[in-house]
Amino acid sequence: MHFMTMEFIGRDEEMSVLEDQFEKVEHPFVIIKGRRRVGKSRLIHEFCRNKDAFHFQSDKEDNSAILQSFYWPLR
């Protein structure tokens, strides 16, 4: 995805929560859910920039299904 054309603003609170989890937990796992088209992918992209981190996207609705869809490719 190409996000470089627009300035990233207005997500200080969310970025702070992600930074806290990233710094305090040895292997943080965070689920980000929300309405469509509110900037979740951009938030994740900006957060992971210049970090030893990765993200996974799922179209599942409940946390159990999300975890299961994350687990299968890692087996």
ChimeraX attribute file (.defattr): number of C-alpha atoms within 10 A of each C-alpha:
attribute: neighborCount
match mode: 1-to-1
recipient: residues
	/A:1	6
	/A:2	7
	/A:3	11
	/A:4	9
	/A:5	6
	/A:6	7
	/A:7	7
	/A:8	13
	/A:9	7
	/A:10	8
	/A:11	10
	/A:12	11
	/A:13	9
	/A:14	12
	/A:15	15
	/A:16	12
	/A:17	10
	/A:18	18
	/A:19	13
	/A:20	11
	/A:21	15
	/A:22	17
	/A:23	10
	/A:24	9
	/A:25	9
	/A:26	8
	/A:27	10
	/A:28	12
	/A:29	11
	/A:30	10
	/A:31	10
	/A:32	10
	/A:33	13
	/A:34	9
	/A:35	7
	/A:36	7
	/A:37	8
	/A:38	9
	/A:39	13
	/A:40	14
	/A:41	16
	/A:42	16
	/A:43	18
	/A:44	17
	/A:45	16
	/A:46	15
	/A:47	19
	/A:48	15
	/A:49	10
	/A:50	8
	/A:51	9
	/A:52	6
	/A:53	11
	/A:54	10
	/A:55	12
	/A:56	10
	/A:57	11
	/A:58	11
	/A:59	9
	/A:60	13
	/A:61	10
	/A:62	9
	/A:63	11
	/A:64	10
	/A:65	13
	/A:66	16
	/A:67	13
	/A:68	11
	/A:69	16
	/A:70	14
	/A:71	10
	/A:72	8
	/A:73	7
	/A:74	6
	/A:75	5
